Amino acid sequence: MAILLPFMLIERRSLVDRVIRLVGRGRLAVTTRALDEAGEKITRYLVVQTLINATFGVLVAAGLLLIGLPYALLFGFLAAVLRFIPYVGPWIGALLPVVLSLAVFPGWTRPLLVLALVAALELLTNLVLETVLYAGSVGLSQLALLVAIAFWTALWGPVGLVLATPLTVCLVVLGKYVPELHVFAVLMGDTPVVSPDLACYQRLIADDTDEALEVVEQAARRSPEEAYDAVLVRVLQHGRRDRAAGVISAAEEQDVIRRLRDVLERWDDAEPAPPASP
């Protein structure tokens, strides 16, 4: 991969032209938009990942200096570089300073401090920095990313582990523009694929009034009128349409109406009362 990447960068324009030639003139504009969006998202991902890893490396180096471990700056640099390997990279980077601390310091206090430092910084980075900085940056759901990492790692080993996120981003972007690959955009993207009224209707059919109430409350955060018009009224329309088409029975339609009434009552009870006029 280290040998292949420079040649791919040198031949970048030629590769783009070949892809455009492959898909044909009729899809020229769509292909161009897909390539631009994929390149933009991957670039944003790499920039954000570099910033996060650099912060992680600086904090590791500062912590190791406070502990008194030799070569703290070197270990901080290695921690930043190895963190480009998802999930296992930070612990590979932690192995060397832990082993060195066992050799340099007597007892288990310093090695345990080094291990606790890396664990705390990794939790901080995962739960805070990545949550804030990655929000909407690559357009992937967390579950889909975990599944994709497992798939590419099983297929290509360590190389797949490193390239899992960029490859999955490309698949999701292609799914937005190529109908044959739309399944990837639906299953792996982070954008909602079902309208709130359909989501609420499905929850009511499944007799899950708690989640139906969550859908209504989420729509009401934008405006209560939208919750009524765009969710509740349309749920009734879906039920009437399915009843007319024979998809559900009359009893099932009445069950949906009864559950919707229950959701509406619970929502009204949860709504704050308007302030009394003086």
Secondary structure, 3 states (H helix, E strand, C coil): CCCHHHHHHHCHHHHHHHHHHHHCHHHHHHHHHHHHHHHHHHHHHHHHHHHHHHHHHHHHHHHHHHHCCCCHHHHHHHHHHHCCCCCCHHHHHHHHHHHHHHHHCCCCHHHHHHHHHHHHHHHHHHHHHHHHHCCCCCCECHHHHHHHHHHHHHHHCHHHHHHHHHHHHHHHHHHHHCHHHHHHHHHHECCCCCCHHHHHHHHHHCCCHHHHHHHHHHHHHHCHHHHHHHHHHHHHHHHHHHHHHCCCCHHHHHHHHHHHHHHHHHHHHHCCCCCCCC
